[in-house]
C-alpha cells in the first residue's frame, strides 16, 4: 500500500479516539422556592428542547467536595461548535420571548442562583 494512504488512514482512526465532548458546568445554589426534584424536572424539559442540537444536561450533587451542599447542571455537547449552535439558539429564543425557551429560562432564574460557570473538554 501507499505510505500516504496508510498515514491518512492512521490519522482518521486516531482522530476518532481523541474526540472530546464539550461540558458546560454551572454550579448553582437552589433558591428556597425550588427543590432538587423541581430542578431535575426542569432539566428533563431542557433536554427535550436540546435534542435537535444533540445537547443533554444532567443535574449532579456532590458526594465528596469542599462544597458539600453543591448542586450543578452539566450540559454535554459533542463539541464546542455544537454547543455554540445550541447556545445561540437558546439566547435568540430567550431574547425574542419565544416558548418554550422563555418559560424554561424564567424557571431557571426562579430556581437557581449561579455560583460559577466553567467549560471543559471531556476525553
N, CA, C and O atoms as a Tinker XYZ file with bonds, in Angstrom:
   492  protein
     1  N      0.839000   -1.200000    0.000000    73     2
     2  CA     0.000000    0.000000    0.000000    64     1     3
     3  C      0.872000    1.247000    0.000000    63     2     4     5
     4  O      2.033000    1.230000    0.410000    81     3
     5  N      0.294000    2.278000   -0.455000    73     3     6
     6  CA     0.967000    3.571000   -0.496000    64     5     7
     7  C      1.146000    4.102000    0.923000    63     6     8     9
     8  O      0.207000    4.061000    1.717000    81     7
     9  N      2.334000    4.597000    1.252000    73     7    10
    10  CA     2.613000    5.116000    2.598000    64     9    11
    11  C      1.671000    6.264000    2.972000    63    10    12    13
    12  O      1.220000    6.351000    4.114000    81    11
    13  N      1.379000    7.136000    2.019000    73    11    14
    14  CA     0.484000    8.269000    2.303000    64    13    15
    15  C     -0.920000    7.777000    2.656000    63    14    16    17
    16  O     -1.578000    8.343000    3.529000    81    15
    17  N     -1.368000    6.738000    1.985000    73    15    18
    18  CA    -2.685000    6.181000    2.273000    64    17    19
    19  C     -2.716000    5.597000    3.682000    63    18    20    21
    20  O     -3.685000    5.798000    4.414000    81    19
    21  N     -1.675000    4.884000    4.062000    73    19    22
    22  CA    -1.596000    4.320000    5.405000    64    21    23
    23  C     -1.568000    5.411000    6.475000    63    22    24    25
    24  O     -2.229000    5.289000    7.506000    81    23
    25  N     -0.816000    6.459000    6.233000    73    23    26
    26  CA    -0.757000    7.584000    7.186000    64    25    27
    27  C     -2.130000    8.241000    7.292000    63    26    28    29
    28  O     -2.579000    8.566000    8.391000    81    27
    29  N     -2.797000    8.439000    6.159000    73    27    30
    30  CA    -4.138000    9.039000    6.159000    64    29    31
    31  C     -5.136000    8.208000    6.934000    63    30    32    33
    32  O     -5.932000    8.744000    7.705000    81    31
    33  N     -5.100000    6.909000    6.738000    73    31    34
    34  CA    -5.998000    6.015000    7.473000    64    33    35
    35  C     -5.684000    6.081000    8.961000    63    34    36    37
    36  O     -6.587000    6.141000    9.795000    81    35
    37  N     -4.404000    6.068000    9.280000    73    35    38
    38  CA    -3.994000    6.160000   10.688000    64    37    39
    39  C     -4.465000    7.440000   11.341000    63    38    40    41
    40  O     -4.938000    7.414000   12.478000    81    39
    41  N     -4.347000    8.557000   10.649000    73    39    42
    42  CA    -4.803000    9.838000   11.198000    64    41    43
    43  C     -6.310000    9.849000   11.417000    63    42    44    45
    44  O     -6.789000   10.366000   12.426000    81    43
    45  N     -7.054000    9.283000   10.482000    73    43    46
    46  CA    -8.512000    9.219000   10.641000    64    45    47
    47  C     -8.893000    8.382000   11.842000    63    46    48    49
    48  O     -9.787000    8.754000   12.602000    81    47
    49  N     -8.227000    7.261000   12.022000    73    47    50
    50  CA    -8.529000    6.401000   13.164000    64    49    51
    51  C     -8.159000    7.080000   14.477000    63    50    52    53
    52  O     -8.900000    6.981000   15.456000    81    51
    53  N     -7.029000    7.763000   14.507000    73    51    54
    54  CA    -6.603000    8.450000   15.738000    64    53    55
    55  C     -7.525000    9.612000   16.076000    63    54    56    57
    56  O     -7.797000    9.864000   17.250000    81    55
    57  N     -8.002000   10.312000   15.074000    73    55    58
    58  CA    -8.869000   11.459000   15.357000    64    57    59
    59  C    -10.157000   11.019000   16.036000    63    58    60    61
    60  O    -10.720000   11.763000   16.839000    81    59
    61  N    -10.624000    9.825000   15.724000    73    59    62
    62  CA   -11.830000    9.313000   16.384000    64    61    63
    63  C    -11.569000    9.040000   17.858000    63    62    64    65
    64  O    -12.477000    9.149000   18.682000    81    63
    65  N    -10.355000    8.693000   18.188000    73    63    66
    66  CA   -10.017000    8.383000   19.577000    64    65    67
    67  C     -9.879000    9.624000   20.450000    63    66    68    69
    68  O    -10.028000    9.539000   21.669000    81    67
    69  N     -9.600000   10.765000   19.848000    73    67    70
    70  CA    -9.386000   11.971000   20.651000    64    69    71
    71  C    -10.585000   12.921000   20.606000    63    70    72    73
    72  O    -10.485000   14.065000   21.050000    81    71
    73  N    -11.698000   12.463000   20.082000    73    71    74
    74  CA   -12.902000   13.289000   20.059000    64    73    75
    75  C    -13.302000   13.671000   21.477000    63    74    76    77
    76  O    -13.407000   12.809000   22.350000    81    75
    77  N    -13.519000   14.934000   21.701000    73    75    78
    78  CA   -13.859000   15.416000   23.040000    64    77    79
    79  C    -15.287000   15.917000   23.081000    63    78    80    81
    80  O    -15.735000   16.624000   22.179000    81    79
    81  N    -16.000000   15.547000   24.134000    73    79    82
    82  CA   -17.286000   16.179000   24.405000    64    81    83
    83  C    -17.004000   17.535000   25.027000    63    82    84    85
    84  O    -15.958000   17.749000   25.639000    81    83
    85  N    -17.942000   18.435000   24.863000    73    83    86
    86  CA   -17.853000   19.757000   25.479000    64    85    87
    87  C    -18.812000   19.760000   26.660000    63    86    88    89
    88  O    -19.988000   19.427000   26.509000    81    87
    89  N    -18.317000   20.136000   27.837000    73    87    90
    90  CA   -19.143000   20.182000   29.040000    64    89    91
    91  C    -19.300000   21.623000   29.493000    63    90    92    93
    92  O    -18.319000   22.355000   29.629000    81    91
    93  N    -20.528000   22.018000   29.721000    73    91    94
    94  CA   -20.857000   23.330000   30.272000    64    93    95
    95  C    -21.306000   23.075000   31.707000    63    94    96    97
    96  O    -22.375000   22.506000   31.932000    81    95
    97  N    -20.504000   23.489000   32.670000    73    95    98
    98  CA   -20.765000   23.182000   34.072000    64    97    99
    99  C    -21.174000   24.460000   34.808000    63    98   100   101
   100  O    -20.407000   25.419000   34.897000    81    99
   101  N    -22.391000   24.445000   35.327000    73    99   102
   102  CA   -22.910000   25.608000   36.054000    64   101   103
   103  C    -23.222000   25.170000   37.478000    63   102   104   105
   104  O    -24.170000   24.421000   37.717000    81   103
   105  N    -22.412000   25.647000   38.421000    73   103   106
   106  CA   -22.645000   25.351000   39.835000    64   105   107
   107  C    -23.700000   26.324000   40.333000    63   106   108   109
   108  O    -23.574000   27.535000   40.148000    81   107
   109  N    -24.737000   25.796000   40.963000    73   107   110
   110  CA   -25.860000   26.630000   41.383000    64   109   111
   111  C    -26.196000   26.411000   42.849000    63   110   112   113
   112  O    -25.883000   25.379000   43.443000    81   111
   113  N    -26.832000   27.401000   43.393000    73   111   114
   114  CA   -27.470000   27.286000   44.698000    64   113   115
   115  C    -28.963000   27.314000   44.409000    63   114   116   117
   116  O    -29.460000   28.252000   43.784000    81   115
   117  N    -29.673000   26.301000   44.856000    73   115   118
   118  CA   -31.117000   26.273000   44.632000    64   117   119
   119  C    -31.784000   27.278000   45.561000    63   118   120   121
   120  O    -31.486000   27.332000   46.754000    81   119
   121  N    -32.677000   28.062000   45.006000    73   119   122
   122  CA   -33.421000   29.040000   45.795000    64   121   123
   123  C    -34.489000   28.317000   46.620000    63   122   124   125
   124  O    -34.896000   27.211000   46.263000    81   123
   125  N    -34.942000   28.922000   47.709000    73   123   126
   126  CA   -35.920000   28.253000   48.591000    64   125   127
   127  C    -37.185000   27.766000   47.883000    63   126   128   129
   128  O    -37.787000   26.777000   48.300000    81   127
   129  N    -37.583000   28.446000   46.830000    73   127   130
   130  CA   -38.810000   28.055000   46.124000    64   129   131
   131  C    -38.607000   26.840000   45.214000    63   130   132   133
   132  O    -39.560000   26.370000   44.593000    81   131
   133  N    -37.388000   26.333000   45.133000    73   131   134
   134  CA   -37.074000   25.253000   44.196000    64   133   135
   135  C    -36.430000   24.084000   44.931000    63   134   136   137
   136  O    -35.428000   24.251000   45.626000    81   135
   137  N    -37.004000   22.923000   44.774000    73   135   138
   138  CA   -36.413000   21.714000   45.354000    64   137   139
   139  C    -35.527000   21.041000   44.315000    63   138   140   141
   140  O    -35.556000   21.394000   43.136000    81   139
   141  N    -34.752000   20.084000   44.757000    73   139   142
   142  CA   -33.938000   19.313000   43.824000    64   141   143
   143  C    -34.836000   18.601000   42.816000    63   142   144   145
   144  O    -34.498000   18.503000   41.636000    81   143
   145  N    -35.967000   18.110000   43.278000    73   143   146
   146  CA   -36.932000   17.451000   42.390000    64   145   147
   147  C    -37.415000   18.424000   41.304000    63   146   148   149
   148  O    -37.546000   18.036000   40.143000    81   147
   149  N    -37.677000   19.681000   41.671000    73   147   150
   150  CA   -38.091000   20.701000   40.702000    64   149   151
   151  C    -36.996000   20.946000   39.661000    63   150   152   153
   152  O    -37.272000   21.070000   38.468000    81   151
   153  N    -35.746000   21.014000   40.140000    73   151   154
   154  CA   -34.620000   21.292000   39.251000    64   153   155
   155  C    -34.397000   20.132000   38.283000    63   154   156   157
   156  O    -34.088000   20.350000   37.111000    81   155
   157  N    -34.552000   18.917000   38.761000    73   155   158
   158  CA   -34.415000   17.740000   37.902000    64   157   159
   159  C    -35.518000   17.734000   36.837000    63   158   160   161
   160  O    -35.260000   17.407000   35.678000    81   159
   161  N    -36.737000   18.093000   37.227000    73   159   162
   162  CA   -37.841000   18.172000   36.261000    64   161   163
   163  C    -37.560000   19.242000   35.205000    63   162   164   165
   164  O    -37.825000   19.033000   34.021000    81   163
   165  N    -37.030000   20.371000   35.629000    73   163   166
   166  CA   -36.665000   21.437000   34.687000    64   165   167
   167  C    -35.609000   20.925000   33.712000    63   166   168   169
   168  O    -35.699000   21.176000   32.511000    81   167
   169  N    -34.621000   20.217000   34.217000    73   167   170
   170  CA   -33.570000   19.682000   33.366000    64   169   171
   171  C    -34.144000   18.732000   32.320000    63   170   172   173
   172  O    -33.713000   18.761000   31.167000    81   171
   173  N    -35.099000   17.897000   32.694000    73   171   174
   174  CA   -35.707000   16.968000   31.729000    64   173   175
   175  C    -36.378000   17.741000   30.588000    63   174   176   177
   176  O    -36.289000   17.345000   29.426000    81   175
   177  N    -37.042000   18.832000   30.924000    73   175   178
   178  CA   -37.682000   19.648000   29.884000    64   177   179
   179  C    -36.638000   20.338000   29.009000    63   178   180   181
   180  O    -36.820000   20.466000   27.798000    81   179
   181  N    -35.550000   20.779000   29.626000    73   179   182
   182  CA   -34.475000   21.391000   28.847000    64   181   183
   183  C    -33.846000   20.363000   27.906000    63   182   184   185
   184  O    -33.450000   20.703000   26.790000    81   183
   185  N    -33.753000   19.117000   28.349000    73   183   186
   186  CA   -33.210000   18.066000   27.485000    64   185   187
   187  C    -34.092000   17.834000   26.265000    63   186   188   189
   188  O    -33.589000   17.570000   25.174000    81   187
   189  N    -35.395000   17.931000   26.445000    73   187   190
   190  CA   -36.297000   17.804000   25.296000    64   189   191
   191  C    -36.012000   18.910000   24.281000    63   190   192   193
   192  O    -35.959000   18.661000   23.077000    81   191
   193  N    -35.829000   20.140000   24.784000    73   191   194
   194  CA   -35.509000   21.254000   23.894000    64   193   195
   195  C    -34.164000   21.020000   23.208000    63   194   196   197
   196  O    -34.010000   21.346000   22.031000    81   195
   197  N    -33.195000   20.464000   23.921000    73   195   198
   198  CA   -31.841000   20.306000   23.399000    64   197   199
   199  C    -31.643000   19.171000   22.408000    63   198   200   201
   200  O    -30.603000   19.110000   21.751000    81   199
   201  N    -32.614000   18.268000   22.282000    73   199   202
   202  CA   -32.451000   17.113000   21.387000    64   201   203
   203  C    -32.038000   17.487000   19.967000    63   202   204   205
   204  O    -31.115000   16.875000   19.431000    81   203
   205  N    -32.685000   18.467000   19.336000    73   203   206
   206  CA   -32.283000   18.795000   17.963000    64   205   207
   207  C    -30.850000   19.321000   17.857000    63   206   208   209
   208  O    -30.267000   19.321000   16.773000    81   207
   209  N    -30.290000   19.763000   18.965000    73   207   210
   210  CA   -28.926000   20.300000   18.986000    64   209   211
   211  C    -27.925000   19.280000   19.518000    63   210   212   213
   212  O    -26.749000   19.594000   19.703000    81   211
   213  N    -28.394000   18.061000   19.761000    73   211   214
   214  CA   -27.544000   16.998000   20.301000    64   213   215
   215  C    -26.901000   17.440000   21.618000    63   214   216   217
   216  O    -25.726000   17.179000   21.873000    81   215
   217  N    -27.685000   18.101000   22.428000    73   215   218
   218  CA   -27.218000   18.593000   23.720000    64   217   219
   219  C    -28.090000   17.995000   24.820000    63   218   220   221
   220  O    -29.318000   17.989000   24.722000    81   219
   221  N    -27.447000   17.501000   25.852000    73   219   222
   222  CA   -28.169000   16.990000   27.006000    64   221   223
   223  C    -27.573000   17.593000   28.268000    63   222   224   225
   224  O    -26.428000   18.043000   28.278000    81   223
   225  N    -28.347000   17.593000   29.302000    73   223   226
   226  CA   -27.870000   18.085000   30.585000    64   225   227
   227  C    -28.212000   17.094000   31.677000    63   226   228   229
   228  O    -29.123000   16.276000   31.547000    81   227
   229  N    -27.464000   17.190000   32.743000    73   227   230
   230  CA   -27.768000   16.379000   33.913000    64   229   231
   231  C    -27.541000   17.217000   35.158000    63   230   232   233
   232  O    -26.734000   18.146000   35.168000    81   231
   233  N    -28.262000   16.870000   36.193000    73   231   234
   234  CA   -28.116000   17.534000   37.484000    64   233   235
   235  C    -27.221000   16.647000   38.332000    63   234   236   237
   236  O    -27.458000   15.445000   38.455000    81   235
   237  N    -26.193000   17.247000   38.914000    73   235   238
   238  CA   -25.284000   16.488000   39.772000    64   237   239
   239  C    -25.237000   17.132000   41.151000    63   238   240   241
   240  O    -25.321000   18.353000   41.288000    81   239
   241  N    -25.103000   16.291000   42.165000    73   239   242
   242  CA   -24.930000   16.775000   43.532000    64   241   243
   243  C    -23.637000   16.177000   44.068000    63   242   244   245
   244  O    -23.234000   15.083000   43.675000    81   243
   245  N    -23.003000   16.899000   44.960000    73   243   246
   246  CA   -21.691000   16.469000   45.435000    64   245   247
   247  C    -21.803000   15.338000   46.453000    63   246   248   249
   248  O    -22.740000   15.273000   47.248000    81   247
   249  N    -20.832000   14.467000   46.397000    73   247   250
   250  CA   -20.657000   13.402000   47.381000    64   249   251
   251  C    -19.430000   13.747000   48.229000    63   250   252   253
   252  O    -19.505000   13.806000   49.456000    81   251
   253  N    -18.299000   13.975000   47.550000    73   251   254
   254  CA   -17.059000   14.409000   48.195000    64   253   255
   255  C    -16.699000   15.759000   47.593000    63   254   256   257
   256  O    -16.458000   15.858000   46.390000    81   255
   257  N    -16.661000   16.791000   48.413000    73   255   258
   258  CA   -16.415000   18.125000   47.883000    64   257   259
   259  C    -16.064000   19.087000   48.996000    63   258   260   261
   260  O    -16.407000   18.868000   50.158000    81   259
   261  N    -15.368000   20.167000   48.624000    73   259   262
   262  CA   -15.141000   21.239000   49.591000    64   261   263
   263  C    -16.411000   22.076000   49.753000    63   262   264   265
   264  O    -16.502000   22.918000   50.646000    81   263
   265  N    -17.383000   21.832000   48.880000    73   263   266
   266  CA   -18.699000   22.475000   48.969000    64   265   267
   267  C    -19.739000   21.360000   49.060000    63   266   268   269
   268  O    -20.339000   21.001000   48.047000    81   267
   269  N    -19.965000   20.804000   50.256000    73   267   270
   270  CA   -20.787000   19.596000   50.391000    64   269   271
   271  C    -22.246000   19.734000   49.971000    63   270   272   273
   272  O    -22.887000   18.723000   49.683000    81   271
   273  N    -22.784000   20.921000   49.928000    73   271   274
   274  CA   -24.177000   21.106000   49.509000    64   273   275
   275  C    -24.280000   21.557000   48.060000    63   274   276   277
   276  O    -25.288000   22.134000   47.651000    81   275
   277  N    -23.254000   21.296000   47.303000    73   275   278
   278  CA   -23.171000   21.771000   45.931000    64   277   279
   279  C    -24.117000   21.016000   45.001000    63   278   280   281
   280  O    -24.270000   19.798000   45.097000    81   279
   281  N    -24.738000   21.760000   44.111000    73   279   282
   282  CA   -25.559000   21.216000   43.033000    64   281   283
   283  C    -25.081000   21.876000   41.752000    63   282   284   285
   284  O    -24.773000   23.067000   41.740000    81   283
   285  N    -25.017000   21.113000   40.686000    73   283   286
   286  CA   -24.574000   21.681000   39.415000    64   285   287
   287  C    -25.405000   21.117000   38.275000    63   286   288   289
   288  O    -25.962000   20.022000   38.354000    81   287
   289  N    -25.465000   21.901000   37.222000    73   287   290
   290  CA   -26.047000   21.449000   35.965000    64   289   291
   291  C    -24.875000   21.253000   35.019000    63   290   292   293
   292  O    -24.054000   22.153000   34.841000    81   291
   293  N    -24.801000   20.065000   34.408000    73   291   294
   294  CA   -23.728000   19.761000   33.468000    64   293   295
   295  C    -24.356000   19.506000   32.104000    63   294   296   297
   296  O    -25.023000   18.495000   31.885000    81   295
   297  N    -24.127000   20.441000   31.203000    73   295   298
   298  CA   -24.602000   20.290000   29.834000    64   297   299
   299  C    -23.534000   19.621000   28.999000    63   298   300   301
   300  O    -22.349000   19.921000   29.148000    81   299
   301  N    -23.937000   18.717000   28.122000    73   299   302
   302  CA   -22.976000   17.969000   27.315000    64   301   303
   303  C    -23.354000   18.082000   25.846000    63   302   304   305
   304  O    -24.497000   17.844000   25.457000    81   303
   305  N    -22.361000   18.452000   25.040000    73   303   306
   306  CA   -22.497000   18.515000   23.585000    64   305   307
   307  C    -21.339000   17.742000   22.972000    63   306   308   309
   308  O    -20.314000   17.556000   23.628000    81   307
   309  N    -21.477000   17.284000   21.724000    73   307   310
   310  CA   -20.380000   16.536000   21.098000    64   309   311
   311  C    -19.098000   17.354000   20.960000    63   310   312   313
   312  O    -18.001000   16.796000   20.947000    81   311
   313  N    -19.240000   18.679000   20.856000    73   311   314
   314  CA   -18.069000   19.545000   20.720000    64   313   315
   315  C    -18.505000   20.985000   20.968000    63   314   316   317
   316  O    -19.695000   21.273000   21.098000    81   315
   317  N    -17.536000   21.876000   21.030000    73   315   318
   318  CA   -17.833000   23.279000   21.317000    64   317   319
   319  C    -18.667000   23.926000   20.211000    63   318   320   321
   320  O    -19.483000   24.806000   20.484000    81   319
   321  N    -18.467000   23.497000   18.982000    73   319   322
   322  CA   -19.253000   24.055000   17.874000    64   321   323
   323  C    -20.729000   23.731000   18.043000    63   322   324   325
   324  O    -21.585000   24.598000   17.868000    81   323
   325  N    -21.028000   22.483000   18.383000    73   323   326
   326  CA   -22.423000   22.079000   18.611000    64   325   327
   327  C    -23.018000   22.851000   19.782000    63   326   328   329
   328  O    -24.160000   23.306000   19.723000    81   327
   329  N    -22.234000   22.992000   20.842000    73   327   330
   330  CA   -22.712000   23.759000   21.991000    64   329   331
   331  C    -23.008000   25.194000   21.578000    63   330   332   333
   332  O    -24.029000   25.758000   21.973000    81   331
   333  N    -22.125000   25.783000   20.790000    73   331   334
   334  CA   -22.318000   27.164000   20.349000    64   333   335
   335  C    -23.612000   27.349000   19.572000    63   334   336   337
   336  O    -24.300000   28.357000   19.737000    81   335
   337  N    -23.943000   26.391000   18.735000    73   335   338
   338  CA   -25.200000   26.465000   17.975000    64   337   339
   339  C    -26.401000   26.401000   18.914000    63   338   340   341
   340  O    -27.366000   27.147000   18.750000    81   339
   341  N    -26.336000   25.511000   19.893000    73   339   342
   342  CA   -27.435000   25.410000   20.861000    64   341   343
   343  C    -27.529000   26.678000   21.699000    63   342   344   345
   344  O    -28.625000   27.182000   21.941000    81   343
   345  N    -26.399000   27.190000   22.137000    73   343   346
   346  CA   -26.368000   28.399000   22.967000    64   345   347
   347  C    -26.920000   29.593000   22.190000    63   346   348   349
   348  O    -27.696000   30.382000   22.729000    81   347
   349  N    -26.520000   29.725000   20.925000    73   347   350
   350  CA   -27.039000   30.814000   20.087000    64   349   351
   351  C    -28.550000   30.701000   19.921000    63   350   352   353
   352  O    -29.263000   31.700000   20.015000    81   351
   353  N    -29.041000   29.491000   19.674000    73   351   354
   354  CA   -30.490000   29.281000   19.511000    64   353   355
   355  C    -31.222000   29.606000   20.808000    63   354   356   357
   356  O    -32.288000   30.221000   20.780000    81   355
   357  N    -30.655000   29.196000   21.948000    73   355   358
   358  CA   -31.263000   29.472000   23.258000    64   357   359
   359  C    -31.359000   30.972000   23.498000    63   358   360   361
   360  O    -32.425000   31.481000   23.847000    81   359
   361  N    -30.250000   31.681000   23.313000    73   359   362
   362  CA   -30.248000   33.132000   23.577000    64   361   363
   363  C    -31.183000   33.875000   22.640000    63   362   364   365
   364  O    -31.877000   34.800000   23.060000    81   363
   365  N    -31.208000   33.480000   21.380000    73   363   366
   366  CA   -32.097000   34.141000   20.426000    64   365   367
   367  C    -33.554000   33.937000   20.824000    63   366   368   369
   368  O    -34.332000   34.891000   20.841000    81   367
   369  N    -33.928000   32.701000   21.144000    73   367   370
   370  CA   -35.307000   32.399000   21.542000    64   369   371
   371  C    -35.651000   33.104000   22.850000    63   370   372   373
   372  O    -36.760000   33.615000   23.002000    81   371
   373  N    -34.714000   33.136000   23.793000    73   371   374
   374  CA   -34.949000   33.806000   25.075000    64   373   375
   375  C    -35.171000   35.303000   24.853000    63   374   376   377
   376  O    -36.111000   35.886000   25.392000    81   375
   377  N    -34.298000   35.913000   24.059000    73   375   378
   378  CA   -34.389000   37.355000   23.827000    64   377   379
   379  C    -35.652000   37.752000   23.067000    63   378   380   381
   380  O    -36.161000   38.859000   23.240000    81   379
   381  N    -36.156000   36.852000   22.229000    73   379   382
   382  CA   -37.387000   37.114000   21.483000    64   381   383
   383  C    -38.632000   36.718000   22.277000    63   382   384   385
   384  O    -39.758000   36.965000   21.844000    81   383
   385  N    -38.422000   36.102000   23.442000    73   383   386
   386  CA   -39.553000   35.672000   24.265000    64   385   387
   387  C    -40.282000   34.467000   23.709000    63   386   388   389
   388  O    -41.466000   34.275000   23.984000    81   387
   389  N    -39.590000   33.657000   22.934000    73   387   390
   390  CA   -40.212000   32.500000   22.300000    64   389   391
   391  C    -40.350000   31.338000   23.283000    63   390   392   393
   392  O    -39.444000   31.047000   24.063000    81   391
   393  N    -41.508000   30.684000   23.222000    73   391   394
   394  CA   -41.713000   29.465000   24.006000    64   393   395
   395  C    -41.047000   28.316000   23.257000    63   394   396   397
   396  O    -40.981000   28.375000   22.029000    81   395
   397  N    -40.563000   27.300000   23.907000    73   395   398
   398  CA   -40.598000   27.092000   25.342000    64   397   399
   399  C    -39.412000   27.710000   26.085000    63   398   400   401
   400  O    -39.374000   27.716000   27.316000    81   399
   401  N    -38.436000   28.233000   25.318000    73   399   402
   402  CA   -37.209000   28.729000   25.954000    64   401   403
   403  C    -37.482000   29.827000   26.969000    63   402   404   405
   404  O    -36.904000   29.815000   28.055000    81   403
   405  N    -38.349000   30.774000   26.639000    73   403   406
   406  CA   -38.604000   31.872000   27.587000    64   405   407
   407  C    -39.167000   31.349000   28.908000    63   406   408   409
   408  O    -38.824000   31.856000   29.976000    81   407
   409  N    -40.026000   30.342000   28.837000    73   407   410
   410  CA   -40.589000   29.761000   30.064000    64   409   411
   411  C    -39.541000   28.950000   30.826000    63   410   412   413
   412  O    -39.458000   29.034000   32.052000    81   411
   413  N    -38.750000   28.172000   30.107000    73   411   414
   414  CA   -37.690000   27.398000   30.761000    64   413   415
   415  C    -36.665000   28.320000   31.413000    63   414   416   417
   416  O    -36.215000   28.068000   32.531000    81   415
   417  N    -36.303000   29.375000   30.717000    73   415   418
   418  CA   -35.324000   30.318000   31.260000    64   417   419
   419  C    -35.875000   31.025000   32.503000    63   418   420   421
   420  O    -35.146000   31.233000   33.473000    81   419
   421  N    -37.154000   31.392000   32.473000    73   419   422
   422  CA   -37.765000   32.039000   33.641000    64   421   423
   423  C    -37.750000   31.090000   34.838000    63   422   424   425
   424  O    -37.488000   31.511000   35.965000    81   423
   425  N    -38.028000   29.818000   34.593000    73   423   426
   426  CA   -37.977000   28.839000   35.688000    64   425   427
   427  C    -36.560000   28.665000   36.203000    63   426   428   429
   428  O    -36.352000   28.509000   37.406000    81   427
   429  N    -35.575000   28.691000   35.298000    73   427   430
   430  CA   -34.171000   28.594000   35.702000    64   429   431
   431  C    -33.822000   29.745000   36.646000    63   430   432   433
   432  O    -33.198000   29.532000   37.686000    81   431
   433  N    -34.220000   30.949000   36.286000    73   431   434
   434  CA   -33.925000   32.140000   37.096000    64   433   435
   435  C    -34.637000   32.059000   38.447000    63   434   436   437
   436  O    -34.066000   32.419000   39.476000    81   435
   437  N    -35.872000   31.590000   38.439000    73   435   438
   438  CA   -36.629000   31.443000   39.691000    64   437   439
   439  C    -36.024000   30.377000   40.596000    63   438   440   441
   440  O    -36.137000   30.458000   41.819000    81   439
   441  N    -35.388000   29.389000   40.002000    73   439   442
   442  CA   -34.925000   28.213000   40.732000    64   441   443
   443  C    -33.477000   28.326000   41.227000    63   442   444   445
   444  O    -33.139000   27.753000   42.262000    81   443
   445  N    -32.630000   29.045000   40.511000    73   443   446
   446  CA   -31.202000   28.971000   40.806000    64   445   447
   447  C    -30.537000   30.333000   41.001000    63   446   448   449
   448  O    -30.975000   31.363000   40.488000    81   447
   449  N    -29.473000   30.273000   41.757000    73   447   450
   450  CA   -28.510000   31.372000   41.836000    64   449   451
   451  C    -27.202000   30.775000   41.328000    63   450   452   453
   452  O    -26.694000   29.815000   41.907000    81   451
   453  N    -26.659000   31.331000   40.264000    73   451   454
   454  CA   -25.440000   30.777000   39.676000    64   453   455
   455  C    -24.240000   31.199000   40.523000    63   454   456   457
   456  O    -24.024000   32.383000   40.785000    81   455
   457  N    -23.464000   30.193000   40.944000    73   455   458
   458  CA   -22.263000   30.449000   41.734000    64   457   459
   459  C    -21.034000   30.566000   40.833000    63   458   460   461
   460  O    -20.189000   31.435000   41.046000    81   459
   461  N    -20.933000   29.705000   39.842000    73   459   462
   462  CA   -19.870000   29.817000   38.836000    64   461   463
   463  C    -20.255000   29.005000   37.616000    63   462   464   465
   464  O    -21.135000   28.146000   37.657000    81   463
   465  N    -19.562000   29.309000   36.528000    73   463   466
   466  CA   -19.782000   28.591000   35.298000    64   465   467
   467  C    -18.425000   28.311000   34.661000    63   466   468   469
   468  O    -17.576000   29.196000   34.556000    81   467
   469  N    -18.242000   27.077000   34.244000    73   467   470
   470  CA   -16.982000   26.672000   33.621000    64   469   471
   471  C    -17.294000   25.765000   32.450000    63   470   472   473
   472  O    -18.369000   25.171000   32.376000    81   471
   473  N    -16.340000   25.664000   31.532000    73   471   474
   474  CA   -16.486000   24.775000   30.382000    64   473   475
   475  C    -15.268000   23.860000   30.327000    63   474   476   477
   476  O    -14.155000   24.256000   30.674000    81   475
   477  N    -15.506000   22.620000   29.879000    73   475   478
   478  CA   -14.451000   21.629000   29.817000    64   477   479
   479  C    -14.580000   20.811000   28.543000    63   478   480   481
   480  O    -15.678000   20.639000   28.015000    81   479
   481  N    -13.454000   20.308000   28.051000    73   479   482
   482  CA   -13.454000   19.249000   27.056000    64   481   483
   483  C    -13.311000   17.952000   27.815000    63   482   484   485
   484  O    -12.480000   17.852000   28.717000    81   483
   485  N    -14.105000   16.953000   27.466000    73   483   486
   486  CA   -14.085000   15.656000   28.144000    64   485   487
   487  C    -13.611000   14.601000   27.153000    63   486   488   489
   488  O    -14.220000   14.422000   26.098000    81   487
   489  N    -12.536000   13.906000   27.482000    73   487   490
   490  CA   -11.954000   12.887000   26.580000    64   489   491
   491  C    -12.273000   11.499000   27.075000    63   490   492
   492  O    -11.871000   10.515000   26.454000    81   491
